[in-house]
């Protein structure tokens, strides 16, 4: 008989083993554990895991990994002894979301999440041969990047880096910038990333501020047992403009870089260090970019029940700033109304130094299979210096965070999570001033089954939670925001079909940059003045979704209807003062974002061909008292993402196609060049792996489709990149 | 059978994607291009360019401004770009909403930061304006049609006879 929970025993043991595919390849990043308990572990690069302390007796251990069918087995563990259990997982490209680690802050095994979750697997990151993680996340359905700003189902729009309505986590630690609230996508070297989990919809009930439109959690690679080295070299070339009248240089632009990682680990201790650099000529005039980074991570099994992880990274960038493309008269325009590859005269000699880093420490103690606690502390720092033609700006920001979380499983079907979090951010800047912001919060969530389970299948599950955040600026009075959430999942049959529904409230505290920015926006020639009285943005998010069981032997579908009602959205507003017109960020708008997010997966040809087709429809409405309702700026109504990969032995080829319709509206229309077109980008890639060596070729935007997603900012042209990875 | 069908469908989808991407995208656009909504034409520059020149831009007014406040507040575009003034002849275009414009002019700007207030007139001079072909002593009226452009809006800029705004409107002292 299969047991659903470990049997309670006074003595404990250790379970070791491997998780491999049925072809024998080790699976890294697989989760192994006991469902409904505090006991779980993740496999390393060799597919190895160590699960301790397990109660003696019979336990049902389950292994799951993205792209594989989960497997479970009953293991008998003698008191104070160790045992081995190896798992062989069947490849299953139709497996949609086997792990739910974002939405509840807890790992679940094969549960149906109550809200939409997308995961970027290690294989996807590898085969896409990307340099920063946003390039891989950008291929996921329902997600669009606008000049570095992530939109999950149209959440953020484009606000020139002044905030993000998506929360960015690294191993569960919030990493949005302390001053601007934006996201540094190159903070973690891509070679250190194990996988990315993306929660779509409001997640503030657990994660607090910025989780208004979703959460992106980057999980970094665990340190494997043994000695491992990895070297990654890349080189590439940018295409010339497709029309000779747009040519801006005589030689093709090049890019290249390399990084390396060394790690050593035992069962008790492990550490890794990595470093790397890259350089790019860029695809536009004045687009040179230089980057270097270092990162380190260590793990320590301080006691049989306690594991401590310490990680950190530092990245340094200098990049030229093509502020905006050249419009007629602002450069040698060759008789053209605009020159998208050239920078205008006002943007010349502009560059930015950007440095960012973090250190985070986490400790997790598994008191028993029913109870665990976790504590973390973190410090992140951003530092920028902008040099413009006539002026310069700087900003230094620190963000300190701490969290204590308690995890309880009263029985194998119920989970209770409570925690408390504190964040302190400060900024020193000539454009934002010297300020600080504090956030204190407490949260709790409960998940449990509803009704009876039949035939050993999982039944319906409900989860409910809430979080209260207290915010203070410059040590002033506290204001509170409450974020509740209710969700449920309802299995339909035994083959994985399920319905899900959730409703939750999200919020985003104004960043210190939004409150205190005071500068002249050179692109508009207008002064931007502070508004310390800004209120948090809030939104109610509702989702009703479901996924089918596999049908026609190789197809599976997932879809969700979503609806968000947002209030007090912060937007730049043109106001007239006694000194003339200025821009101020104000809580001006209510907004509605509704739509459909659907994905069709197919894996015919015995799984050698895997494809996905994603479609997102967005209906948006901006409502400002006294003004006609208009669509929200920078939200395309239709997005299509098509992906296909064909593998044969050690070689594979693949393609990604992305389409986004032309945004109906942009902000500050009339002040910027209104030209914009739909996005239609086709990427092709090929991969060959043999032993420790892997070669990957990526030709991004192979049709050299010239487009822009935000005003006067050209998106990347055709870029060919060859990547070689050697792992040992 | 299903696999073959699927292969065909996948190839068709990728081909359709490629075909779709071949069509469209940003295209080169001559200054007086077919997608322009606004005005375009040629400016002839005469005289010596003053050392204090920052730029020269083209602006339009739906009604002839009466005050310095009108000059700034009713200007279209509100934040104009420059035209290349160092050549003796330059083509230009300006994006404008479809409307009838009573005054289209070239404005010379000396070095200094605009505040977008009437005080800006201290930095600005009228360098030339589009004239009524029937009576060149008068400003010409320009109509920007819906979805199109008014072409051949040509005029002359004389750097040696830049005129202050007070020659045209009434400015109260600030």
Boltz contact constraints between the chains, C-beta under 6 A:
constraints:
  - contact:
      token1: [A, 243]
      token2: [B, 28]
      max_distance: 6.0
  - contact:
      token1: [A, 245]
      token2: [B, 28]
      max_distance: 6.0
  - contact:
      token1: [A, 327]
      token2: [B, 81]
      max_distance: 6.0
  - contact:
      token1: [A, 328]
      token2: [B, 31]
      max_distance: 6.0
  - contact:
      token1: [A, 328]
      token2: [B, 93]
      max_distance: 6.0
  - contact:
      token1: [A, 329]
      token2: [B, 81]
      max_distance: 6.0
  - contact:
      token1: [A, 329]
      token2: [B, 82]
      max_distance: 6.0
  - contact:
      token1: [A, 329]
      token2: [B, 83]
      max_distance: 6.0
  - contact:
      token1: [A, 329]
      token2: [B, 84]
      max_distance: 6.0
  - contact:
      token1: [A, 335]
      token2: [B, 31]
      max_distance: 6.0
  - contact:
      token1: [A, 336]
      token2: [B, 28]
      max_distance: 6.0
  - contact:
      token1: [A, 337]
      token2: [B, 29]
      max_distance: 6.0
  - contact:
      token1: [A, 337]
      token2: [B, 31]
      max_distance: 6.0
  - contact:
      token1: [A, 337]
      token2: [B, 33]
      max_distance: 6.0
  - contact:
      token1: [A, 337]
      token2: [B, 93]
      max_distance: 6.0
  - contact:
      token1: [A, 340]
      token2: [B, 26]
      max_distance: 6.0
  - contact:
      token1: [A, 524]
      token2: [B, 79]
      max_distance: 6.0
  - contact:
      token1: [A, 525]
      token2: [B, 79]
      max_distance: 6.0
  - contact:
      token1: [A, 580]
      token2: [B, 115]
      max_distance: 6.0
  - contact:
      token1: [A, 580]
      token2: [B, 116]
      max_distance: 6.0
  - contact:
      token1: [A, 580]
      token2: [B, 117]
      max_distance: 6.0
  - contact:
      token1: [A, 581]
      token2: [B, 116]
      max_distance: 6.0
  - contact:
      token1: [A, 604]
      token2: [B, 3]
      max_distance: 6.0
  - contact:
      token1: [A, 604]
      token2: [B, 6]
      max_distance: 6.0
  - contact:
      token1: [A, 605]
      token2: [B, 3]
      max_distance: 6.0
  - contact:
      token1: [A, 611]
      token2: [B, 10]
      max_distance: 6.0
  - contact:
      token1: [A, 642]
      token2: [B, 13]
      max_distance: 6.0
  - contact:
      token1: [A, 644]
      token2: [B, 10]
      max_distance: 6.0
  - contact:
      token1: [A, 655]
      token2: [B, 14]
      max_distance: 6.0
  - contact:
      token1: [A, 657]
      token2: [B, 17]
      max_distance: 6.0
  - contact:
      token1: [A, 671]
      token2: [B, 79]
      max_distance: 6.0
  - contact:
      token1: [A, 677]
      token2: [B, 24]
      max_distance: 6.0
  - contact:
      token1: [A, 677]
      token2: [B, 25]
      max_distance: 6.0
  - contact:
      token1: [A, 677]
      token2: [B, 26]
      max_distance: 6.0
  - contact:
      token1: [A, 680]
      token2: [B, 20]
      max_distance: 6.0
  - contact:
      token1: [A, 680]
      token2: [B, 21]
      max_distance: 6.0
  - contact:
      token1: [A, 682]
      token2: [B, 17]
      max_distance: 6.0
  - contact:
      token1: [A, 682]
      token2: [B, 18]
      max_distance: 6.0
  - contact:
      token1: [A, 682]
      token2: [B, 21]
      max_distance: 6.0
  - contact:
      token1: [A, 703]
      token2: [B, 21]
      max_distance: 6.0
  - contact:
      token1: [A, 705]
      token2: [B, 21]
      max_distance: 6.0
  - contact:
      token1: [A, 705]
      token2: [B, 25]
      max_distance: 6.0
  - contact:
      token1: [A, 706]
      token2: [B, 25]
      max_distance: 6.0
  - contact:
      token1: [A, 706]
      token2: [B, 26]
      max_distance: 6.0
  - contact:
      token1: [A, 707]
      token2: [B, 25]
      max_distance: 6.0
